[in-house]
Amino acid sequence: MTDLPPGTPSTPAPDSASTPLDSAGQHRKHGERSVRVAVLTVSDTRTEETDTSGQYLLSELRAQGHEVVGYRVVKDDAVHIRSSLVAFAREATVVLSTGGTGITGRDVTVPVVESMITKPIPGFGELFRMLSYQQVGARRCCRGRWRGWCAARWCSPCRAA
């Protein structure tokens, strides 16, 4: 038997009576139960009072025991989006955004976030477009979807309820 450093999970031998956890199971078993989250809504028409997607995300995050450390609604403007993301990255482990992912010239959320990502995580865009297509069909599957690390924080767009 090999000596493992303290805290290293071990996998039982194949003939062991217990079943080893798969990778996802290991992550769930040892992962954080709660994270510090900020929510950014990008919209030229919504306010905090009318932002149903942002309010839905806040409600669900709190119901699942996560700590919401920031929430803001900003216009679809590169300076406002970037400054909000930078501020949120100082406080939050995860930043979720909703809105601003259309394909018109006015929609700048995706290029702003892409310019901030220091370690892209390929494949998530394709996965989320596939899942969106399965849920809502072609009307939304063209929206930008990205995931990655920016300023040492996880950044991710959402399409809430």
N, C-alpha and C positions, 0 to 999 in steps of 0.2 A: 504494500500500500504506500502511496506517495504522500509525503507530508504536505498539506495545503496551508497557505497563509491563513491566519485567523479571519473569520468572516466569509471565507470563500465557500459558496454552496458546493456540495459534493453530489455526484450522481450515483445512486445505488447500483450495485452490480446487476447484470442482466438476470441473474437467478434470484435476486432479492424479492421478497414478498411484496414490497411496496413498488408502485409505479413511478418512474422518474417524471418530473414535470417537463413539459415541452418548453421551448424558448419563451413563448407568450405566457405560459403559466409561471415560469421563473420570474418574468418581468412583473406580473401582477402580484406575485407573492412578496417580492422584495422592493417593488416600486413605491413611490410616494403615493399616499392616499389623498393628499390635498396639495394643490399648487397655487401660487400667486398668479392671478390672471388679470389682464386688462382687456377691455373690449372697445374697439374703435369702429364706429359706424361712419361710412363715407357716403354723404348724400347732399345734393343741392336742395332737396325738398323736405327732408325730415328734420325734426327737432327732438330733443330728449323726450318730450311729451308724446310725439307721434311716431317714434322709432320702435315699431313693434318687434322687428328682428333683434335689435340690440336689447330690448327689455326681455325678450324671450331668452336670449343667451344668458343675461344676468341672472334671471330667475332659475334657469337650469343649473348654472354653475354653482350658485349658492345652495340649491337643493341637494347637489352632489357633494357639498362640503368644501368647495374650493373658496379661497379667499380672493374676493374681487378688490383689486387695489387701484383700479382706474376705469373710467368710462367717459367717452367723449363722442360727440357727433360733430364732424367737420365737413366743410364743403369739399367737393371734388377738385382740390387744388393741391399741386405738388408740395408747396411750402407747408401748408397746414397738415397734410398727411405725414410728411417726413418729420416735422417737429413733434407731432403727437407720438409717432412711433419711437422716436429717440427718447422722449420723456417717459413713455411707458416701459421701454426696455430697461430703464434705470431701476424700476420698482417691481416689475412683473417677470416671472419665469416664462410665461406664455402670453403672447398677444394674439387675440383673435380679432379679425376684421370682418365686417359685413358691408355689402354695398360697394359701389364704385368699380365693379369688375366688368363693365360692359365693353363694347368694342368700338365705340365712337371716339372721335378725337378728344372729346372732353373727359373721357374716363382715363385717369392717369394713375390710379392706385397700383395696378400691376407693375408698370415700369418703375414707379418710385420704390416699391418694395424690392423688386428684382435688383435695383441698383444698390440696395443696402445689404443684400444677402452675401455673406462671406463664404458660406458652404452650402451650395444647392443640394437638394435631395431629389435626384431624378426619379421619375416614375409616379409621383403623387399626382401630378397634373392629369396624366392619362387615367389613373385610377378614379379620381374624382369626377372627371368628365364622363367616364363609363357609369359610375354610380348615379350621377345627375341625370344622365340619359335614361337610365332604368327607372328613376323616380318621376321625372317630369317631362321626358321626351326631348325633342329637338329644340323646344323653345328656350331652354336655358343651358344646353350642353356646350354652347359656344363660349360661355363665360370663361374668363381667365382663372386658372387654379394653380397655385404654387405653394410650395412648402420649403422652408429652409431656416438656417440659422442666420440671424442678423444681430450684430452687436452682442454676441454670446447669449442670445435669447431666441426662443422658438417663435416663429411668426407664421400665421396661418389664416387664410380667409375662411369664412363660413357662409353658408346659405341657411339661415335659420327659418324655421317653420314656414 
